[in-house]
Amino acid sequence: MTIYLDAVWLLNFLLDLMLLMLTQALAKDSTRRLRIIFGAFIASLLVPLSIYYPDTVFTSLLGKLLFSVIIILCAFRFFSIYRMFKLLLLFYFVTFAIGGGLIATQFVLQNPVSLSENGVLTFNSGYGDPVSWLFIVIGFPLVWYFTKNRMDKHASEKIRYDQLYSVTIQIANSKYATKAYIDSGNQLVDPLTKKPVIICDEHFLKQWFTENEWNLLKAAHADLDFEKLPASWESRIQIVPFQGVEGNRTFMMAIKPDNLTVVYNDAEIVTQKVLIGIQFAELTKDQTYHCLLHPQIIKMAAAASA
């Protein structure tokens, strides 16, 4: 029986595209759709590789694991090794959960292409497994419905604590942007100025400092010796007292920015009435966001966009 390579290739491309789209939705990743399509195309190349190079390393179990890493790197932006493996595990979870044990096991453990007695390559009926085609026809619209349903649910919430926002901070003549997460538990307010305090991590804030200035800032924080503060930053550094989760009182170093801009519902909210608390560590391992927003700022944004 003759194999219809174009039909089988299309089947695998659509299946891989669906799995990558669902992986993107669950990971809440903002990668462009064109890159996801490119990742699905790379994934579908396993079909001609299996046909023309049946003994290639990519047809083995270890090779397919390596090929999966390549797929993730092609489909999603690289932030860190931790996030890459997180996406890889999520991709496999989606594959087994949605594709089912039968399709996933067939992909990993079996060779989908075989040789008949007369030497002609075959693939089931020649057009692909009917169960797989039924899965594509039914499953593909379900993925779109799932993604749209999640987006509609987020849009119906006035304050969305599970969404990332674009934030731009200007200090002196330097301006940098990052992603921020709404921290519903952050109620920190400077008792003197009544300004809400947002938290930014070391990875993001170091862009405004030289290496020596940052080391001096860390030393001043560790020793509570504020005479060690960099001279050029003394006018911008403020001490904010707060109560930790264990009830103990401590202090946080905060920076007075020139302004902070939050993009909310396609509107830009600019405020100078805010302090930036310094986190001398990373907020997340996967570098998804570098800032924790105060809910009061989002309420300002919601009021302005209403």
N, C-alpha and C positions, 0 to 999 in steps of 0.2 A: 504494500500500500504506500502511495507517495505522500510525503509530508508537504503540507501547505505552510511554508515558512512564514509568509506574511501574516496569515491568520493566527498562528501560534505566537508570533512576535507581538502582534497587536493585543492578544489576550494577556500576555505577560506585562506589556507596557501599561495597560489599563489597570490591571491588578496592582502593580507596583505604585502607580500614581495614586490610586485610592488609599493604599496603606500609608504612603508618605503624607498625603493630605490629612488623614486622620491622626497620624503621629504629630503633625504640625499643630492641629487643633488642640490635642490634649496637652501638648507642651506649651501652648500659648506663645508660639514662636511667630515673629513678624517677618520671616524670610519671604522674599518675593515669590509669587506663584511661578514665574518663569524658571526660577532655580529649582523649584520642586519638580517641574516638568522635566528639566534636565537630569535631575537625580533619578527620575523614573526611567528615562531613556537609558541611562548608564546601567540601571538595574536590569533592564530588558535585554541588554547585550549578552547576558548569560545564555540566552537561547542560541544565537549563532555560534557562541563559543563552544557550547555543548555539542553542536552539530558538526562544526568544522574541525574542532580540536577536542575530541572526546576525552583525551588523556591529559588535558591541561590541568594545572593545579587548582583552578577555580571550580572544577567539578567535584573535588574532594570536600569533606566536611570542614577541614581547616581552611581550605581555599574559599569556601563560601562564607565562612566567618570573616575572613580578610576582605572579601568582596563586599560584605555588608558594611564594613567600616568605610570602604571607598564610597559606597552609596550615600552614607550619612554625611561624609565630608563634601560630597558634590551637591547634596540637596539642601544642606543647612550651613549657615555661617559658623566658622570655628571661633569659639570664645575661650574654651579651655578643654583640657583632656577630660576633666570631670563631667562637663556638660556634654561632650561628645559621646561618652559611654552612657550617660543618662538617656540621650536620644536613641542610642543603639538599643538599649534594653527596652525602651518604650516601643521602638519599631518592632522588636521581636514579640513583645507582649501583644501589640495590635495584630501582628501576623497570626499568632496562635489563637488569640481570642476571637478575631473576626473571621480569619480564614478557616479556623477549626483545625483540630489535630490532624485530619486527613490530608488537607492541602499543605499544611506546614511540614508534616512529616514527609510527604512526597517530595517537597522542594529540597529538604535538607538531606534526606537519606537515600532517595532513589534517583536514578538517572532517567530523566523524562524522555530521552531519545534512545531508540534502540535500532538494531539492524535486523531486517527480516532475512529469511533464508536466501532470497535472491539478491541480497545486498543493497536493497533500497531502504533508505531511512524512513521510519514511520513514527507517528505520534498519535496513539489511539486511533480515532477515525480519520485522522489527517487534518482536521480543523481544530483539534484541541478537545479537552475533556468537556462534554456537555454540562457536567456539574459546575465546572469552572466558569463556563459562559453564563450559566444561570446565575451564578454568584455575582458576576460582573453586572449583569442586567439589573438585578435586584439591589445588590450592595452599593453600586456606585451612586444611585439617587439617594440612598439612605445616608451616605456620608455627607452629601450636600445638605440634606435635611438636618442632620446632626449639627453640622457646622453653623448653618443659618439659625437653627434654634438656639444655640449657645449665644450667638451674636445678638439675637433679639432679646434674649433674657438679660444680657448685660445692658443693652440699650434702655430697658425698662426701669432700671434702677437709677435713682437720681444721684446717689453717691455710691460708687462701685469700688468696694474695698479690695476686689480681686483683679484690678486692672492696672496696667502700667501706664504712666503718664510721661510725656516729654517735658523735661525741666531744663531751663537754661539759667545759669547763675553768672552774674557779672561782679567781679571784684577788681577795683582799680581799672586798669585798661585791658584786662583779660576776661574773656567770656568763654565758657565751656558748657556743653549740653550733655545730658545723660538721661537714663530712665529712672523713674521714681515709683515707689510703691506706697499706697496709703496705709499707714500704720494706725489702725483704729484704737490701739492701746496707747498711742503716744499723746499724752495730755500735758507735755512739758511746756511750761510758759515761764518766761523770765519774770520773777516777782517784782522787779523794779520798773521795767518798761512795758510789761504785759504783752510782750511780743511772743508769738508762738515759736517754738524751736524745732526745726527739722534736723534730721541726722544724715550726714554724708560720710562715706567711708574714706579710708586712706588712699585707696586706688584712685578715686576721683579728685580728692582735694590736693594731692601732691602736685597736680599740674600747675598750681599757683605758687609753689615753693621751690626753692633750690634744695638740693640734698642737705646742705648744711643747715638751712633754716628749718627744715622739717625735723632734723635730728635735735636741734635746740628746742623745738616745740615739744617733742616727745619727752625730752629730759625735764623740761619745766613741768609737764603734766605728771610724770612719774614721781618727781621729788617734791611736787607742790611748791617749787621754787620759781616764782614768776619773774625773778630778776634774770632768769636765763632766756626769757622770751626774745626772739629776734627783734632788734631795734626797729626795723621797718614795719613790724606788725603789731607793735604795742598799742597803737591807737585803734586797731581793729579787733583785738582779742578781748573777749569779755568772759567773766566767770559766772556760770549759772548754777546755783545750788539745786539739787534735786534729791528725791528719796528713791533709793534702789528697791528692787523687788523684795529684798530681805528686810526692808524697813530701815536700813542704815542710811544716814545722810552723807552725801558726797558732793563733789563738784564736777562740772563739765566745762571744758573750754569751748567757746563759741566764737564764730567770726561774724562781724557785721558786714553783710554784702551791700553793694550799691543797689542791686535789685535782683529779684527772682521772677522768672517767667514760667508759668504753668500753662500747657496747652490742654484745654478741657472742652470737649464738644466743639472742636474746630475754632474755639475762641482762645485768645491769649490773655491771661490774667497776669498783670505785672504788679508787684508789691515790693516796697522797701521795708515794710514792717515785719521783719522776720529775722531770726538768728539761725546760724548754721552750726549745729553741734558737731564736734569732731569725734569720729569713731576711729581710733588708732588700730584698725583691723578692717578686714573685708566683711561686708554685710552678707554676701552670699558666695558660696564656693563656685557657682557656675557663672558668675559675673552678669546675671540677668538684670540687676538694677544696683545702683550705688547710692540711692537716696531714699529715706523714709519721710514721707510727707506728713505734716500735721493735719488732722481732719478739719481744723479751723480754716486752713487755706483752701481746701476743697469746697467747704461751705461758701466761702467767698466766691469761688469759681462758679458754683452752682447758682448762686444768687445773681451773678453777673450775666450768666447765659440764659436765665429764665425769661 
